[in-house]
Amino acid sequence: MTVWARFSSNELYGKLRDGEYELRDGATVAALMEAAQNETGFMLTDQQKSNCVYIFDNAPATCDTMLRDGGKLRIMFKLLGG
């Protein structure tokens, strides 16, 4: 299946690319994140991973959310402020 991904910040996500990813049927958000990291060799730190926010097809998602063919995943970084 094909899923489109968009990373919100190149400064925070490094070389992970926006665009289409080919994944096996039933893949999760975690599988897409792993594929994106393996493609470039740029690995997110545990802290970066814990600060990711996912939106799949305009709905909140988690690492365990199953993706659907043709879906769109937005990966954003939590910002804390005051």
JOUR-V462379 format. One record per residue. N is the residue number from 1. SS is DSSP state (@ for helix, = for strand, . for the rest). D_LAST is the distance of its C-alpha to the last C-alpha in whole Angstrom. Layout:
# JOUR-V462379
N|SS|D_LAST, N|SS|D_LAST
This chain:
# JOUR-V462379
1|.|41, 2|=|39, 3|=|35, 4|=|33, 5|=|29, 6|=|27, 7|=|24, 8|.|21, 9|.|21, 10|@|24, 11|@|22, 12|@|20, 13|@|23, 14|.|26, 15|.|29, 16|.|29, 17|.|31, 18|.|30, 19|=|33, 20|=|36, 21|=|36, 22|=|39, 23|.|39, 24|.|41, 25|.|41, 26|.|39, 27|.|37, 28|=|33, 29|@|30, 30|@|30, 31|@|33, 32|@|32, 33|@|29, 34|@|32, 35|@|35, 36|@|32, 37|@|32, 38|@|35, 39|@|36, 40|@|35, 41|.|34, 42|.|31, 43|.|29, 44|.|26, 45|.|25, 46|@|24, 47|@|20, 48|@|20, 49|@|22, 50|@|20, 51|.|17, 52|=|19, 53|=|19, 54|=|22, 55|=|24, 56|=|27, 57|.|29, 58|.|26, 59|=|26, 60|=|23, 61|=|25, 62|.|25, 63|.|27, 64|.|30, 65|.|30, 66|=|34, 67|.|34, 68|.|37, 69|.|39, 70|.|37, 71|.|34, 72|=|31, 73|=|28, 74|=|24, 75|=|23, 76|=|19, 77|=|16, 78|.|13, 79|.|10, 80|.|7, 81|.|4, 82|.|0
